[in-house]
Amino acid sequence: MTNTLKLKAKIMENGHTITSLAKKISLSKPALSQKINNKIKFSQNDIKNIVNELNLTGDDVKEIFLN
């Protein structure tokens, strides 16, 4: 289950909104929002793109996606 609060914090820390991040990683805003809010699971490719765009550390990935 995705740590929604931590992911949203990282999105904001990197100067993004859900809309701007969705565009950068080629997802629609509704799809990204549903994934962030645990309605739909992130694919491995989604996670890879988010990690790259937000410059997440290994610890960030564990806390956000592997809790």
Predicted model as a PDB file, atoms N, CA, C, CB and O in Angstrom, pLDDT in the B-factor column:
MODEL        1                                                                  
ATOM      1  N   MET A   1       0.837  -1.177   0.000  1.00 92.00           N  
ATOM      2  CA  MET A   1       0.000   0.000   0.000  1.00 92.00           C  
ATOM      3  C   MET A   1       0.890   1.252   0.000  1.00 92.00           C  
ATOM      4  CB  MET A   1      -0.957  -0.009   1.221  1.00 92.00           C  
ATOM      5  O   MET A   1       1.865   1.327   0.748  1.00 92.00           O  
ATOM      6  N   THR A   2       0.561   2.188  -0.808  1.00 96.00           N  
ATOM      7  CA  THR A   2       1.342   3.411  -0.942  1.00 96.00           C  
ATOM      8  C   THR A   2       1.155   4.315   0.275  1.00 96.00           C  
ATOM      9  CB  THR A   2       0.949   4.156  -2.220  1.00 96.00           C  
ATOM     10  O   THR A   2       0.042   4.487   0.773  1.00 96.00           O  
ATOM     11  N   ASN A   3       2.263   4.888   0.742  1.00 97.00           N  
ATOM     12  CA  ASN A   3       2.218   5.881   1.812  1.00 97.00           C  
ATOM     13  C   ASN A   3       1.843   7.219   1.161  1.00 97.00           C  
ATOM     14  CB  ASN A   3       3.606   5.972   2.590  1.00 97.00           C  
ATOM     15  O   ASN A   3       2.705   7.966   0.697  1.00 97.00           O  
ATOM     16  N   THR A   4       0.564   7.493   1.142  1.00 97.00           N  
ATOM     17  CA  THR A   4       0.012   8.655   0.442  1.00 97.00           C  
ATOM     18  C   THR A   4       0.602   9.974   0.937  1.00 97.00           C  
ATOM     19  CB  THR A   4      -1.494   8.682   0.601  1.00 97.00           C  
ATOM     20  O   THR A   4       0.991  10.819   0.130  1.00 97.00           O  
ATOM     21  N   LEU A   5       0.669  10.154   2.230  1.00 97.00           N  
ATOM     22  CA  LEU A   5       1.160  11.426   2.776  1.00 97.00           C  
ATOM     23  C   LEU A   5       2.616  11.666   2.415  1.00 97.00           C  
ATOM     24  CB  LEU A   5       0.997  11.451   4.292  1.00 97.00           C  
ATOM     25  O   LEU A   5       2.986  12.780   2.045  1.00 97.00           O  
ATOM     26  N   LYS A   6       3.442  10.643   2.516  1.00 98.00           N  
ATOM     27  CA  LYS A   6       4.865  10.785   2.189  1.00 98.00           C  
ATOM     28  C   LYS A   6       5.045  11.082   0.705  1.00 98.00           C  
ATOM     29  CB  LYS A   6       5.641   9.509   2.576  1.00 98.00           C  
ATOM     30  O   LYS A   6       5.862  11.928   0.340  1.00 98.00           O  
ATOM     31  N   LEU A   7       4.293  10.397  -0.157  1.00 98.00           N  
ATOM     32  CA  LEU A   7       4.414  10.637  -1.586  1.00 98.00           C  
ATOM     33  C   LEU A   7       3.955  12.048  -1.939  1.00 98.00           C  
ATOM     34  CB  LEU A   7       3.605   9.605  -2.371  1.00 98.00           C  
ATOM     35  O   LEU A   7       4.619  12.735  -2.715  1.00 98.00           O  
ATOM     36  N   LYS A   8       2.845  12.481  -1.388  1.00 98.00           N  
ATOM     37  CA  LYS A   8       2.374  13.845  -1.664  1.00 98.00           C  
ATOM     38  C   LYS A   8       3.386  14.882  -1.186  1.00 98.00           C  
ATOM     39  CB  LYS A   8       1.012  14.092  -0.991  1.00 98.00           C  
ATOM     40  O   LYS A   8       3.590  15.901  -1.847  1.00 98.00           O  
ATOM     41  N   ALA A   9       4.021  14.628  -0.042  1.00 98.00           N  
ATOM     42  CA  ALA A   9       5.043  15.547   0.474  1.00 98.00           C  
ATOM     43  C   ALA A   9       6.224  15.618  -0.490  1.00 98.00           C  
ATOM     44  CB  ALA A   9       5.522  15.102   1.880  1.00 98.00           C  
ATOM     45  O   ALA A   9       6.740  16.702  -0.762  1.00 98.00           O  
ATOM     46  N   LYS A  10       6.652  14.478  -1.004  1.00 98.00           N  
ATOM     47  CA  LYS A  10       7.780  14.451  -1.942  1.00 98.00           C  
ATOM     48  C   LYS A  10       7.422  15.144  -3.259  1.00 98.00           C  
ATOM     49  CB  LYS A  10       8.215  13.000  -2.212  1.00 98.00           C  
ATOM     50  O   LYS A  10       8.261  15.809  -3.866  1.00 98.00           O  
ATOM     51  N   ILE A  11       6.188  14.984  -3.687  1.00 98.00           N  
ATOM     52  CA  ILE A  11       5.740  15.677  -4.905  1.00 98.00           C  
ATOM     53  C   ILE A  11       5.851  17.182  -4.703  1.00 98.00           C  
ATOM     54  CB  ILE A  11       4.276  15.281  -5.270  1.00 98.00           C  
ATOM     55  O   ILE A  11       6.379  17.885  -5.564  1.00 98.00           O  
ATOM     56  N   MET A  12       5.360  17.681  -3.579  1.00 98.00           N  
ATOM     57  CA  MET A  12       5.411  19.118  -3.295  1.00 98.00           C  
ATOM     58  C   MET A  12       6.845  19.604  -3.097  1.00 98.00           C  
ATOM     59  CB  MET A  12       4.580  19.440  -2.054  1.00 98.00           C  
ATOM     60  O   MET A  12       7.201  20.678  -3.583  1.00 98.00           O  
ATOM     61  N   GLU A  13       7.673  18.831  -2.393  1.00 97.00           N  
ATOM     62  CA  GLU A  13       9.073  19.206  -2.160  1.00 97.00           C  
ATOM     63  C   GLU A  13       9.819  19.417  -3.472  1.00 97.00           C  
ATOM     64  CB  GLU A  13       9.780  18.133  -1.328  1.00 97.00           C  
ATOM     65  O   GLU A  13      10.735  20.237  -3.552  1.00 97.00           O  
ATOM     66  N   ASN A  14       9.424  18.678  -4.490  1.00 97.00           N  
ATOM     67  CA  ASN A  14      10.078  18.769  -5.794  1.00 97.00           C  
ATOM     68  C   ASN A  14       9.409  19.772  -6.723  1.00 97.00           C  
ATOM     69  CB  ASN A  14      10.099  17.414  -6.451  1.00 97.00           C  
ATOM     70  O   ASN A  14       9.708  19.816  -7.916  1.00 97.00           O  
ATOM     71  N   GLY A  15       8.505  20.575  -6.178  1.00 97.00           N  
ATOM     72  CA  GLY A  15       7.887  21.643  -6.953  1.00 97.00           C  
ATOM     73  C   GLY A  15       6.820  21.189  -7.925  1.00 97.00           C  
ATOM     74  O   GLY A  15       6.478  21.913  -8.860  1.00 97.00           O  
ATOM     75  N   HIS A  16       6.293  20.002  -7.712  1.00 98.00           N  
ATOM     76  CA  HIS A  16       5.257  19.476  -8.597  1.00 98.00           C  
ATOM     77  C   HIS A  16       3.883  19.546  -7.931  1.00 98.00           C  
ATOM     78  CB  HIS A  16       5.580  18.028  -8.995  1.00 98.00           C  
ATOM     79  O   HIS A  16       3.748  19.688  -6.715  1.00 98.00           O  
ATOM     80  N   THR A  17       2.890  19.441  -8.779  1.00 98.00           N  
ATOM     81  CA  THR A  17       1.522  19.162  -8.367  1.00 98.00           C  
ATOM     82  C   THR A  17       1.206  17.775  -8.921  1.00 98.00           C  
ATOM     83  CB  THR A  17       0.491  20.272  -8.888  1.00 98.00           C  
ATOM     84  O   THR A  17       1.994  17.221  -9.687  1.00 98.00           O  
ATOM     85  N   ILE A  18       0.087  17.225  -8.548  1.00 97.00           N  
ATOM     86  CA  ILE A  18      -0.302  15.938  -9.129  1.00 97.00           C  
ATOM     87  C   ILE A  18      -0.434  16.078 -10.644  1.00 97.00           C  
ATOM     88  CB  ILE A  18      -1.634  15.431  -8.510  1.00 97.00           C  
ATOM     89  O   ILE A  18      -0.039  15.183 -11.392  1.00 97.00           O  
ATOM     90  N   THR A  19      -0.982  17.187 -11.086  1.00 98.00           N  
ATOM     91  CA  THR A  19      -1.146  17.423 -12.522  1.00 98.00           C  
ATOM     92  C   THR A  19       0.198  17.481 -13.245  1.00 98.00           C  
ATOM     93  CB  THR A  19      -1.915  18.718 -12.758  1.00 98.00           C  
ATOM     94  O   THR A  19       0.370  16.842 -14.282  1.00 98.00           O  
ATOM     95  N   SER A  20       1.153  18.245 -12.704  1.00 98.00           N  
ATOM     96  CA  SER A  20       2.445  18.381 -13.391  1.00 98.00           C  
ATOM     97  C   SER A  20       3.235  17.077 -13.364  1.00 98.00           C  
ATOM     98  CB  SER A  20       3.273  19.501 -12.751  1.00 98.00           C  
ATOM     99  O   SER A  20       3.897  16.734 -14.344  1.00 98.00           O  
ATOM    100  N   LEU A  21       3.173  16.347 -12.252  1.00 98.00           N  
ATOM    101  CA  LEU A  21       3.865  15.058 -12.191  1.00 98.00           C  
ATOM    102  C   LEU A  21       3.224  14.068 -13.159  1.00 98.00           C  
ATOM    103  CB  LEU A  21       3.844  14.493 -10.753  1.00 98.00           C  
ATOM    104  O   LEU A  21       3.929  13.329 -13.846  1.00 98.00           O  
ATOM    105  N   ALA A  22       1.909  14.049 -13.218  1.00 98.00           N  
ATOM    106  CA  ALA A  22       1.218  13.144 -14.135  1.00 98.00           C  
ATOM    107  C   ALA A  22       1.676  13.382 -15.572  1.00 98.00           C  
ATOM    108  CB  ALA A  22      -0.308  13.326 -14.025  1.00 98.00           C  
ATOM    109  O   ALA A  22       1.928  12.429 -16.310  1.00 98.00           O  
ATOM    110  N   LYS A  23       1.784  14.635 -15.967  1.00 98.00           N  
ATOM    111  CA  LYS A  23       2.246  14.955 -17.323  1.00 98.00           C  
ATOM    112  C   LYS A  23       3.664  14.444 -17.545  1.00 98.00           C  
ATOM    113  CB  LYS A  23       2.188  16.473 -17.571  1.00 98.00           C  
ATOM    114  O   LYS A  23       3.959  13.858 -18.587  1.00 98.00           O  
ATOM    115  N   LYS A  24       4.544  14.665 -16.567  1.00 97.00           N  
ATOM    116  CA  LYS A  24       5.946  14.263 -16.697  1.00 97.00           C  
ATOM    117  C   LYS A  24       6.106  12.755 -16.829  1.00 97.00           C  
ATOM    118  CB  LYS A  24       6.738  14.755 -15.504  1.00 97.00           C  
ATOM    119  O   LYS A  24       7.018  12.291 -17.515  1.00 97.00           O  
ATOM    120  N   ILE A  25       5.234  11.982 -16.184  1.00 98.00           N  
ATOM    121  CA  ILE A  25       5.378  10.524 -16.216  1.00 98.00           C  
ATOM    122  C   ILE A  25       4.346   9.857 -17.126  1.00 98.00           C  
ATOM    123  CB  ILE A  25       5.257   9.960 -14.809  1.00 98.00           C  
ATOM    124  O   ILE A  25       4.150   8.642 -17.076  1.00 98.00           O  
ATOM    125  N   SER A  26       3.698  10.660 -17.948  1.00 97.00           N  
ATOM    126  CA  SER A  26       2.771  10.167 -18.983  1.00 97.00           C  
ATOM    127  C   SER A  26       1.582   9.391 -18.421  1.00 97.00           C  
ATOM    128  CB  SER A  26       3.518   9.286 -19.951  1.00 97.00           C  
ATOM    129  O   SER A  26       1.208   8.341 -18.945  1.00 97.00           O  
ATOM    130  N   LEU A  27       0.997   9.919 -17.356  1.00 98.00           N  
ATOM    131  CA  LEU A  27      -0.260   9.396 -16.816  1.00 98.00           C  
ATOM    132  C   LEU A  27      -1.283  10.521 -16.823  1.00 98.00           C  
ATOM    133  CB  LEU A  27      -0.069   8.818 -15.369  1.00 98.00           C  
ATOM    134  O   LEU A  27      -0.923  11.698 -16.812  1.00 98.00           O  
ATOM    135  N   SER A  28      -2.549  10.155 -16.842  1.00 98.00           N  
ATOM    136  CA  SER A  28      -3.578  11.177 -16.694  1.00 98.00           C  
ATOM    137  C   SER A  28      -3.631  11.579 -15.220  1.00 98.00           C  
ATOM    138  CB  SER A  28      -4.977  10.662 -17.197  1.00 98.00           C  
ATOM    139  O   SER A  28      -3.242  10.805 -14.346  1.00 98.00           O  
ATOM    140  N   LYS A  29      -4.108  12.773 -14.956  1.00 98.00           N  
ATOM    141  CA  LYS A  29      -4.237  13.226 -13.567  1.00 98.00           C  
ATOM    142  C   LYS A  29      -5.146  12.290 -12.770  1.00 98.00           C  
ATOM    143  CB  LYS A  29      -4.787  14.666 -13.520  1.00 98.00           C  
ATOM    144  O   LYS A  29      -4.788  11.911 -11.655  1.00 98.00           O  
ATOM    145  N   PRO A  30      -6.321  11.899 -13.309  1.00 98.00           N  
ATOM    146  CA  PRO A  30      -7.168  10.978 -12.533  1.00 98.00           C  
ATOM    147  C   PRO A  30      -6.483   9.638 -12.230  1.00 98.00           C  
ATOM    148  CB  PRO A  30      -8.463  10.720 -13.286  1.00 98.00           C  
ATOM    149  O   PRO A  30      -6.641   9.093 -11.137  1.00 98.00           O  
ATOM    150  N   ALA A  31      -5.725   9.112 -13.193  1.00 98.00           N  
ATOM    151  CA  ALA A  31      -5.044   7.829 -12.961  1.00 98.00           C  
ATOM    152  C   ALA A  31      -4.000   7.966 -11.860  1.00 98.00           C  
ATOM    153  CB  ALA A  31      -4.380   7.323 -14.258  1.00 98.00           C  
ATOM    154  O   ALA A  31      -3.930   7.118 -10.970  1.00 98.00           O  
ATOM    155  N   LEU A  32      -3.189   9.019 -11.906  1.00 98.00           N  
ATOM    156  CA  LEU A  32      -2.180   9.219 -10.870  1.00 98.00           C  
ATOM    157  C   LEU A  32      -2.834   9.425  -9.514  1.00 98.00           C  
ATOM    158  CB  LEU A  32      -1.286  10.414 -11.213  1.00 98.00           C  
ATOM    159  O   LEU A  32      -2.381   8.868  -8.514  1.00 98.00           O  
ATOM    160  N   SER A  33      -3.880  10.210  -9.471  1.00 98.00           N  
ATOM    161  CA  SER A  33      -4.585  10.455  -8.218  1.00 98.00           C  
ATOM    162  C   SER A  33      -5.131   9.161  -7.624  1.00 98.00           C  
ATOM    163  CB  SER A  33      -5.720  11.448  -8.437  1.00 98.00           C  
ATOM    164  O   SER A  33      -5.027   8.935  -6.418  1.00 98.00           O  
ATOM    165  N   GLN A  34      -5.704   8.322  -8.459  1.00 98.00           N  
ATOM    166  CA  GLN A  34      -6.239   7.040  -7.984  1.00 98.00           C  
ATOM    167  C   GLN A  34      -5.127   6.140  -7.463  1.00 98.00           C  
ATOM    168  CB  GLN A  34      -7.004   6.328  -9.106  1.00 98.00           C  
ATOM    169  O   GLN A  34      -5.317   5.425  -6.479  1.00 98.00           O  
ATOM    170  N   LYS A  35      -3.984   6.170  -8.107  1.00 98.00           N  
ATOM    171  CA  LYS A  35      -2.853   5.355  -7.656  1.00 98.00           C  
ATOM    172  C   LYS A  35      -2.302   5.886  -6.335  1.00 98.00           C  
ATOM    173  CB  LYS A  35      -1.742   5.331  -8.724  1.00 98.00           C  
ATOM    174  O   LYS A  35      -2.010   5.108  -5.427  1.00 98.00           O  
ATOM    175  N   ILE A  36      -2.161   7.195  -6.226  1.00 97.00           N  
ATOM    176  CA  ILE A  36      -1.670   7.791  -4.983  1.00 97.00           C  
ATOM    177  C   ILE A  36      -2.603   7.460  -3.828  1.00 97.00           C  
ATOM    178  CB  ILE A  36      -1.527   9.316  -5.130  1.00 97.00           C  
ATOM    179  O   ILE A  36      -2.148   7.225  -2.708  1.00 97.00           O  
ATOM    180  N   ASN A  37      -3.892   7.442  -4.090  1.00 97.00           N  
ATOM    181  CA  ASN A  37      -4.886   7.193  -3.039  1.00 97.00           C  
ATOM    182  C   ASN A  37      -5.267   5.721  -2.883  1.00 97.00           C  
ATOM    183  CB  ASN A  37      -6.123   7.990  -3.323  1.00 97.00           C  
ATOM    184  O   ASN A  37      -6.292   5.391  -2.286  1.00 97.00           O  
ATOM    185  N   ASN A  38      -4.425   4.847  -3.429  1.00 97.00           N  
ATOM    186  CA  ASN A  38      -4.562   3.396  -3.254  1.00 97.00           C  
ATOM    187  C   ASN A  38      -5.838   2.796  -3.834  1.00 97.00           C  
ATOM    188  CB  ASN A  38      -4.503   3.072  -1.811  1.00 97.00           C  
ATOM    189  O   ASN A  38      -6.310   1.764  -3.357  1.00 97.00           O  
ATOM    190  N   LYS A  39      -6.392   3.428  -4.850  1.00 97.00           N  
ATOM    191  CA  LYS A  39      -7.555   2.869  -5.539  1.00 97.00           C  
ATOM    192  C   LYS A  39      -7.106   1.897  -6.632  1.00 97.00           C  
ATOM    193  CB  LYS A  39      -8.425   3.998  -6.144  1.00 97.00           C  
ATOM    194  O   LYS A  39      -7.789   0.918  -6.934  1.00 97.00           O  
ATOM    195  N   ILE A  40      -5.931   2.193  -7.223  1.00 96.00           N  
ATOM    196  CA  ILE A  40      -5.320   1.385  -8.276  1.00 96.00           C  
ATOM    197  C   ILE A  40      -3.850   1.214  -7.887  1.00 96.00           C  
ATOM    198  CB  ILE A  40      -5.479   2.059  -9.716  1.00 96.00           C  
ATOM    199  O   ILE A  40      -3.246   2.123  -7.319  1.00 96.00           O  
ATOM    200  N   LYS A  41      -3.281   0.051  -8.193  1.00 96.00           N  
ATOM    201  CA  LYS A  41      -1.868  -0.183  -7.867  1.00 96.00           C  
ATOM    202  C   LYS A  41      -0.954   0.487  -8.885  1.00 96.00           C  
ATOM    203  CB  LYS A  41      -1.571  -1.691  -7.808  1.00 96.00           C  
ATOM    204  O   LYS A  41      -1.273   0.568 -10.072  1.00 96.00           O  
ATOM    205  N   PHE A  42       0.190   0.966  -8.396  1.00 97.00           N  
ATOM    206  CA  PHE A  42       1.235   1.478  -9.273  1.00 97.00           C  
ATOM    207  C   PHE A  42       1.896   0.308  -9.990  1.00 97.00           C  
ATOM    208  CB  PHE A  42       2.283   2.304  -8.473  1.00 97.00           C  
ATOM    209  O   PHE A  42       2.118  -0.748  -9.397  1.00 97.00           O  
ATOM    210  N   SER A  43       2.208   0.499 -11.262  1.00 97.00           N  
ATOM    211  CA  SER A  43       3.010  -0.497 -11.976  1.00 97.00           C  
ATOM    212  C   SER A  43       4.480  -0.249 -11.632  1.00 97.00           C  
ATOM    213  CB  SER A  43       2.766  -0.424 -13.536  1.00 97.00           C  
ATOM    214  O   SER A  43       4.831   0.810 -11.112  1.00 97.00           O  
ATOM    215  N   GLN A  44       5.320  -1.215 -11.922  1.00 97.00           N  
ATOM    216  CA  GLN A  44       6.757  -1.025 -11.699  1.00 97.00           C  
ATOM    217  C   GLN A  44       7.278   0.127 -12.533  1.00 97.00           C  
ATOM    218  CB  GLN A  44       7.534  -2.306 -12.029  1.00 97.00           C  
ATOM    219  O   GLN A  44       8.148   0.876 -12.088  1.00 97.00           O  
ATOM    220  N   ASN A  45       6.754   0.275 -13.737  1.00 98.00           N  
ATOM    221  CA  ASN A  45       7.180   1.371 -14.604  1.00 98.00           C  
ATOM    222  C   ASN A  45       6.764   2.724 -14.015  1.00 98.00           C  
ATOM    223  CB  ASN A  45       6.587   1.198 -16.016  1.00 98.00           C  
ATOM    224  O   ASN A  45       7.527   3.689 -14.070  1.00 98.00           O  
ATOM    225  N   ASP A  46       5.554   2.791 -13.453  1.00 98.00           N  
ATOM    226  CA  ASP A  46       5.105   4.026 -12.794  1.00 98.00           C  
ATOM    227  C   ASP A  46       6.065   4.400 -11.678  1.00 98.00           C  
ATOM    228  CB  ASP A  46       3.671   3.864 -12.235  1.00 98.00           C  
ATOM    229  O   ASP A  46       6.488   5.550 -11.564  1.00 98.00           O  
ATOM    230  N   ILE A  47       6.402   3.415 -10.859  1.00 97.00           N  
ATOM    231  CA  ILE A  47       7.289   3.668  -9.715  1.00 97.00           C  
ATOM    232  C   ILE A  47       8.654   4.135 -10.204  1.00 97.00           C  
ATOM    233  CB  ILE A  47       7.438   2.397  -8.841  1.00 97.00           C  
ATOM    234  O   ILE A  47       9.216   5.086  -9.661  1.00 97.00           O  
ATOM    235  N   LYS A  48       9.185   3.477 -11.217  1.00 98.00           N  
ATOM    236  CA  LYS A  48      10.483   3.873 -11.775  1.00 98.00           C  
ATOM    237  C   LYS A  48      10.448   5.321 -12.256  1.00 98.00           C  
ATOM    238  CB  LYS A  48      10.880   2.939 -12.935  1.00 98.00           C  
ATOM    239  O   LYS A  48      11.374   6.089 -11.996  1.00 98.00           O  
ATOM    240  N   ASN A  49       9.377   5.691 -12.958  1.00 98.00           N  
ATOM    241  CA  ASN A  49       9.265   7.059 -13.471  1.00 98.00           C  
ATOM    242  C   ASN A  49       9.144   8.078 -12.348  1.00 98.00           C  
ATOM    243  CB  ASN A  49       8.067   7.175 -14.399  1.00 98.00           C  
ATOM    244  O   ASN A  49       9.723   9.161 -12.431  1.00 98.00           O  
ATOM    245  N   ILE A  50       8.403   7.746 -11.306  1.00 98.00           N  
ATOM    246  CA  ILE A  50       8.262   8.655 -10.161  1.00 98.00           C  
ATOM    247  C   ILE A  50       9.590   8.797  -9.430  1.00 98.00           C  
ATOM    248  CB  ILE A  50       7.171   8.147  -9.190  1.00 98.00           C  
ATOM    249  O   ILE A  50       9.990   9.903  -9.068  1.00 98.00           O  
ATOM    250  N   VAL A  51      10.273   7.676  -9.215  1.00 98.00           N  
ATOM    251  CA  VAL A  51      11.584   7.711  -8.554  1.00 98.00           C  
ATOM    252  C   VAL A  51      12.532   8.630  -9.311  1.00 98.00           C  
ATOM    253  CB  VAL A  51      12.186   6.291  -8.454  1.00 98.00           C  
ATOM    254  O   VAL A  51      13.216   9.455  -8.706  1.00 98.00           O  
ATOM    255  N   ASN A  52      12.573   8.491 -10.628  1.00 98.00           N  
ATOM    256  CA  ASN A  52      13.465   9.315 -11.445  1.00 98.00           C  
ATOM    257  C   ASN A  52      13.065  10.783 -11.421  1.00 98.00           C  
ATOM    258  CB  ASN A  52      13.478   8.812 -12.876  1.00 98.00           C  
ATOM    259  O   ASN A  52      13.923  11.655 -11.283  1.00 98.00           O  
ATOM    260  N   GLU A  53      11.788  11.064 -11.554  1.00 98.00           N  
ATOM    261  CA  GLU A  53      11.321  12.455 -11.615  1.00 98.00           C  
ATOM    262  C   GLU A  53      11.485  13.174 -10.280  1.00 98.00           C  
ATOM    263  CB  GLU A  53       9.857  12.499 -12.042  1.00 98.00           C  
ATOM    264  O   GLU A  53      11.805  14.363 -10.248  1.00 98.00           O  
ATOM    265  N   LEU A  54      11.267  12.452  -9.172  1.00 98.00           N  
ATOM    266  CA  LEU A  54      11.339  13.082  -7.845  1.00 98.00           C  
ATOM    267  C   LEU A  54      12.679  12.852  -7.152  1.00 98.00           C  
ATOM    268  CB  LEU A  54      10.224  12.557  -6.965  1.00 98.00           C  
ATOM    269  O   LEU A  54      12.871  13.276  -6.012  1.00 98.00           O  
ATOM    270  N   ASN A  55      13.604  12.182  -7.837  1.00 97.00           N  
ATOM    271  CA  ASN A  55      14.921  11.895  -7.265  1.00 97.00           C  
ATOM    272  C   ASN A  55      14.813  11.231  -5.898  1.00 97.00           C  
ATOM    273  CB  ASN A  55      15.736  13.175  -7.150  1.00 97.00           C  
ATOM    274  O   ASN A  55      15.469  11.649  -4.944  1.00 97.00           O  
ATOM    275  N   LEU A  56      13.984  10.198  -5.808  1.00 98.00           N  
ATOM    276  CA  LEU A  56      13.774   9.520  -4.535  1.00 98.00           C  
ATOM    277  C   LEU A  56      14.953   8.620  -4.191  1.00 98.00           C  
ATOM    278  CB  LEU A  56      12.486   8.705  -4.573  1.00 98.00           C  
ATOM    279  O   LEU A  56      15.555   8.004  -5.070  1.00 98.00           O  
ATOM    280  N   THR A  57      15.274   8.549  -2.911  1.00 97.00           N  
ATOM    281  CA  THR A  57      16.329   7.658  -2.427  1.00 97.00           C  
ATOM    282  C   THR A  57      15.745   6.263  -2.237  1.00 97.00           C  
ATOM    283  CB  THR A  57      16.949   8.187  -1.094  1.00 97.00           C  
ATOM    284  O   THR A  57      14.532   6.065  -2.305  1.00 97.00           O  
ATOM    285  N   GLY A  58      16.632   5.303  -1.997  1.00 97.00           N  
ATOM    286  CA  GLY A  58      16.177   3.951  -1.701  1.00 97.00           C  
ATOM    287  C   GLY A  58      15.292   3.919  -0.465  1.00 97.00           C  
ATOM    288  O   GLY A  58      14.297   3.195  -0.431  1.00 97.00           O  
ATOM    289  N   ASP A  59      15.645   4.697   0.549  1.00 97.00           N  
ATOM    290  CA  ASP A  59      14.822   4.765   1.756  1.00 97.00           C  
ATOM    291  C   ASP A  59      13.453   5.351   1.456  1.00 97.00           C  
ATOM    292  CB  ASP A  59      15.519   5.593   2.831  1.00 97.00           C  
ATOM    293  O   ASP A  59      12.442   4.888   1.984  1.00 97.00           O  
ATOM    294  N   ASP A  60      13.421   6.393   0.589  1.00 98.00           N  
ATOM    295  CA  ASP A  60      12.132   6.981   0.202  1.00 98.00           C  
ATOM    296  C   ASP A  60      11.247   5.930  -0.456  1.00 98.00           C  
ATOM    297  CB  ASP A  60      12.341   8.179  -0.754  1.00 98.00           C  
ATOM    298  O   ASP A  60      10.061   5.817  -0.145  1.00 98.00           O  
ATOM    299  N   VAL A  61      11.839   5.160  -1.373  1.00 97.00           N  
ATOM    300  CA  VAL A  61      11.076   4.132  -2.093  1.00 97.00           C  
ATOM    301  C   VAL A  61      10.497   3.122  -1.115  1.00 97.00           C  
ATOM    302  CB  VAL A  61      11.965   3.415  -3.132  1.00 97.00           C  
ATOM    303  O   VAL A  61       9.329   2.748  -1.220  1.00 97.00           O  
ATOM    304  N   LYS A  62      11.316   2.680  -0.161  1.00 97.00           N  
ATOM    305  CA  LYS A  62      10.829   1.722   0.839  1.00 97.00           C  
ATOM    306  C   LYS A  62       9.679   2.306   1.647  1.00 97.00           C  
ATOM    307  CB  LYS A  62      11.966   1.304   1.777  1.00 97.00           C  
ATOM    308  O   LYS A  62       8.659   1.648   1.853  1.00 97.00           O  
ATOM    309  N   GLU A  63       9.847   3.545   2.105  1.00 97.00           N  
ATOM    310  CA  GLU A  63       8.823   4.179   2.941  1.00 97.00           C  
ATOM    311  C   GLU A  63       7.526   4.442   2.173  1.00 97.00           C  
ATOM    312  CB  GLU A  63       9.354   5.487   3.509  1.00 97.00           C  
ATOM    313  O   GLU A  63       6.437   4.336   2.737  1.00 97.00           O  
ATOM    314  N   ILE A  64       7.641   4.782   0.902  1.00 98.00           N  
ATOM    315  CA  ILE A  64       6.459   5.147   0.124  1.00 98.00           C  
ATOM    316  C   ILE A  64       5.766   3.924  -0.487  1.00 98.00           C  
ATOM    317  CB  ILE A  64       6.846   6.122  -0.977  1.00 98.00           C  
ATOM    318  O   ILE A  64       4.546   3.790  -0.393  1.00 98.00           O  
ATOM    319  N   PHE A  65       6.530   3.051  -1.100  1.00 96.00           N  
ATOM    320  CA  PHE A  65       5.924   1.979  -1.894  1.00 96.00           C  
ATOM    321  C   PHE A  65       5.988   0.586  -1.278  1.00 96.00           C  
ATOM    322  CB  PHE A  65       6.575   1.935  -3.211  1.00 96.00           C  
ATOM    323  O   PHE A  65       5.259  -0.307  -1.709  1.00 96.00           O  
ATOM    324  N   LEU A  66       6.839   0.382  -0.285  1.00 93.00           N  
ATOM    325  CA  LEU A  66       7.049  -0.969   0.239  1.00 93.00           C  
ATOM    326  C   LEU A  66       6.731  -1.076   1.720  1.00 93.00           C  
ATOM    327  CB  LEU A  66       8.474  -1.401   0.000  1.00 93.00           C  
ATOM    328  O   LEU A  66       7.363  -1.858   2.430  1.00 93.00           O  
ATOM    329  N   ASN A  67       5.774  -0.314   2.194  1.00 77.00           N  
ATOM    330  CA  ASN A  67       5.494  -0.364   3.627  1.00 77.00           C  
ATOM    331  C   ASN A  67       4.446  -1.391   3.959  1.00 77.00           C  
ATOM    332  CB  ASN A  67       5.054   0.984   4.125  1.00 77.00           C  
ATOM    333  O   ASN A  67       4.095  -1.560   5.126  1.00 77.00           O  
TER     334      ASN A  67                                                      
ENDMDL                                                                          
END                                                                             
